[in-house]
Amino acid sequence: MSSANQDTTRDRIEAELVDPLRALGLDVEAVEITPAGKRRILRVAVDKDGGVTLDEVAEATREVERVLDASDVMGEQPYTLEVTSRGVDRPLTLPRHWRRNATRLVKVTFADGSSATGRIGDSTDEQVTLEIDGADRQVAYAEVKKALVQVEFNRAAAATENDEEA
């Protein structure tokens, strides 16, 4: 399948899934089609405020299967379906991504080439507050070239220690 055809198929799949998954309270975050020998792998990433549970992923999988079975969008070539949640390695590109990651540490590369690491605070549809080195900074999304959540392995332990000290 050519890249243009693959993009068209991906866009059609996403368009067909948005409303049924929204009815389950889920957002379609990404649709990817990857060749795998004579098969294809269709990955659909979903998310919602507060994150998704395994039961919700299972329910989303059944709904995606139902929608695809009723459609000809995948054609005759066999495929494997994977429905997942949005991983922490995915960049923050939409206001809802920032909102869903409030209090998390994020590394931001700005449009001017500079970068900073800070904690996500309040966010709106236009901007986010980042706590950088103890000071709040208002950042318009238009200023952000790339933003990735940083994995913090000891965050829960550090938060517990801080609570005990107070």
C-alpha positions as CSV (number, residue, x, y, z in Angstrom):
1,M,0.0,0.0,0.0
2,S,1.5,3.4,-1.0
3,S,2.0,6.0,1.6
4,A,-0.8,8.2,0.2
5,N,-3.2,5.3,0.2
6,Q,-2.1,4.4,3.8
7,D,-2.7,8.0,4.9
8,T,-6.1,8.0,3.3
9,T,-7.0,4.7,5.0
10,R,-5.7,5.9,8.3
11,D,-7.8,9.1,8.1
12,R,-10.9,7.2,7.1
13,I,-10.5,4.8,10.0
14,E,-10.0,7.7,12.5
15,A,-13.1,9.5,11.1
16,E,-15.2,6.3,11.5
17,L,-14.0,5.7,15.1
18,V,-14.2,9.2,16.6
19,D,-18.0,9.2,17.3
20,P,-18.4,5.6,18.5
21,L,-15.4,5.9,20.9
22,R,-16.5,9.4,22.0
23,A,-19.8,7.7,23.0
24,L,-17.6,5.5,25.4
25,G,-16.0,8.7,26.8
26,L,-12.8,8.1,24.9
27,D,-10.7,10.3,22.5
28,V,-8.9,8.8,19.5
29,E,-5.3,9.9,20.0
30,A,-3.6,8.1,17.2
31,V,-4.3,5.6,14.4
32,E,-1.3,3.8,12.9
33,I,-1.1,1.2,10.1
34,T,2.2,-0.7,9.9
35,P,3.0,-3.4,7.3
36,A,3.9,-6.8,8.9
37,G,4.7,-9.3,6.2
38,K,1.4,-10.2,4.5
39,R,-0.6,-8.7,7.3
40,R,-0.9,-5.2,8.6
41,I,-1.0,-4.0,12.2
42,L,-3.6,-1.4,13.0
43,R,-2.9,0.4,16.3
44,V,-5.5,2.7,17.8
45,A,-4.5,4.8,20.8
46,V,-7.3,6.1,23.0
47,D,-7.3,8.3,26.1
48,K,-9.6,10.3,28.4
49,D,-9.3,12.5,31.4
50,G,-8.0,10.5,34.3
51,G,-6.5,7.8,32.0
52,V,-8.0,4.6,30.7
53,T,-8.4,1.3,32.4
54,L,-7.9,-2.1,31.0
55,D,-11.6,-2.7,31.0
56,E,-12.1,0.5,28.9
57,V,-9.4,-0.6,26.5
58,A,-11.2,-4.0,26.1
59,E,-14.5,-2.2,25.5
60,A,-12.9,0.1,23.0
61,T,-11.4,-2.9,21.2
62,R,-14.8,-4.5,20.9
63,E,-16.2,-1.2,19.5
64,V,-13.4,-0.7,17.0
65,E,-13.9,-4.3,15.8
66,R,-17.6,-3.7,15.4
67,V,-17.0,-0.5,13.4
68,L,-14.4,-2.0,11.2
69,D,-16.4,-5.2,10.6
70,A,-19.3,-3.0,9.4
71,S,-17.0,-1.0,7.1
72,D,-14.8,-1.8,4.1
73,V,-12.1,0.6,5.1
74,M,-9.5,-2.1,5.9
75,G,-10.1,-3.9,2.6
76,E,-9.4,-7.6,2.0
77,Q,-5.9,-7.8,3.3
78,P,-5.7,-9.3,6.8
79,Y,-4.7,-7.2,9.8
80,T,-4.1,-7.4,13.5
81,L,-5.8,-4.9,15.7
82,E,-4.1,-3.4,18.8
83,V,-6.0,-0.8,20.9
84,T,-3.8,0.9,23.5
85,S,-3.7,3.9,25.7
86,R,-1.6,6.9,24.9
87,G,1.9,6.3,26.2
88,V,4.0,8.8,28.2
89,D,6.5,8.8,25.3
90,R,4.0,10.6,23.0
91,P,4.5,14.3,22.7
92,L,2.0,16.8,24.2
93,T,0.4,18.4,21.1
94,L,-3.1,19.3,22.2
95,P,-4.5,21.3,25.1
96,R,-6.2,18.2,26.5
97,H,-2.8,16.4,26.6
98,W,-1.5,19.2,28.9
99,R,-4.6,19.1,31.1
100,R,-4.4,15.3,31.5
101,N,-0.8,15.5,32.6
102,A,-1.2,18.3,35.2
103,T,1.4,18.0,38.0
104,R,3.7,15.9,35.8
105,L,7.3,16.9,34.9
106,V,7.7,17.9,31.2
107,K,10.7,18.8,29.0
108,V,9.7,21.6,26.6
109,T,11.7,22.7,23.5
110,F,10.5,26.1,22.5
111,A,10.1,27.5,19.0
112,D,13.2,29.7,19.5
113,G,15.4,26.7,20.2
114,S,15.7,27.1,24.0
115,S,14.4,24.4,26.3
116,A,13.3,23.9,29.9
117,T,12.0,21.3,32.3
118,G,9.1,22.1,34.6
119,R,6.0,20.9,36.3
120,I,2.7,21.3,34.5
121,G,0.2,23.5,36.3
122,D,-3.1,25.0,35.2
123,S,-3.8,24.9,31.5
124,T,-6.4,26.5,29.1
125,D,-7.1,26.0,25.4
126,E,-4.3,28.6,24.6
127,Q,-1.6,28.2,27.3
128,V,-0.2,26.3,30.2
129,T,1.5,27.3,33.4
130,L,4.8,25.6,34.0
131,E,6.7,25.7,37.3
132,I,10.3,26.0,36.3
133,D,12.9,26.3,39.1
134,G,10.3,27.4,41.6
135,A,8.8,30.2,39.4
136,D,5.6,30.0,37.4
137,R,5.9,30.7,33.7
138,Q,2.9,31.2,31.3
139,V,3.6,29.4,28.0
140,A,1.4,29.7,24.9
141,Y,1.2,26.5,23.0
142,A,2.3,28.4,19.9
143,E,5.7,28.8,21.6
144,V,6.1,25.1,22.1
145,K,8.0,23.1,19.4
146,K,8.0,19.8,21.3
147,A,7.0,18.7,24.8
148,L,7.5,15.3,26.4
149,V,6.5,14.1,29.8
150,Q,9.5,12.9,31.9
151,V,9.2,9.6,33.7
152,E,9.7,10.0,37.5
153,F,10.4,6.7,39.2
154,N,10.7,8.2,42.7
155,R,7.9,10.8,42.5
156,A,5.4,8.9,44.7
157,A,8.1,8.3,47.4
158,A,9.3,12.0,47.2
159,A,5.7,13.2,47.6
160,T,5.2,11.0,50.6
161,E,8.4,12.2,52.2
162,N,7.4,15.9,51.7
163,D,4.0,15.2,53.2
164,E,5.6,13.6,56.3
165,E,8.0,16.6,56.7
166,A,5.1,19.1,56.7
